[in-house]
């Protein structure tokens, strides 16, 4: 997306999280304006704090949903959404909203996970089982960990044209990077979604403990690494 950004543009960052990417975009398009949306009040609070720390004025952070954007038709030059749509039960509805708020010839830029291309090495039975549990949680909540592979199909169905696809990896190989991945997925399994996993009867308590331990064992191995597959798309509103 970077080569397509211009000073003075209006950009929507939908699903902005803590705002780090949002603020980088704002600096690039200044004096243009970035409006940023996230459904989490905590994330919006963190993003606003970061905005103040960096002293960037051309950004506004708002709590809201991708299903019903609080913006008028044909308002933005670019809608950017990073690692958001694969969490949603109805990404098509969100894309339709993106198209509504884009100006004619405006651009949508997407980046989402595609779990089938991930590499977490060295593999182990408990590690493989942990990913199956994680995928069950996503599916149960309406998400799709392989949604990135559906970008082109859904963009076409929503009426976008001039679709350009690309593919990349986020890599985690240093001790600090691996520790962050281990902690994130351990908390995902053992804290954030523990009750759901056990109530659904997908696995027993001892299995959940073994899967979390497998993440720690993976992290401790000097040769281990994690590569997360990402699918990217840029398309134009006809």
Secondary structure, 3 states (H helix, E strand, C coil): CHHHCCCCCEEEEECCCCCHHHHHHHHHHCCCEEEEEECCHHHHHHHHHHHHHHCCCCEEEEECCCCCCCCCCCCEEEEEEECCHHHCCCHHHHHHHHHHHEEEEEEEEEEEECHHHCEEECCCHHHHHHHHHHHHHHHHCCCCCCHHHHHHHHHHHHCEEEEEEEEEEEEECCHHHHHHHHHHHHHHHHHHCHHHHHHHCCCCHHHHHHHHHHHHHHHHCCCCEEEEEEEEEEEEEC
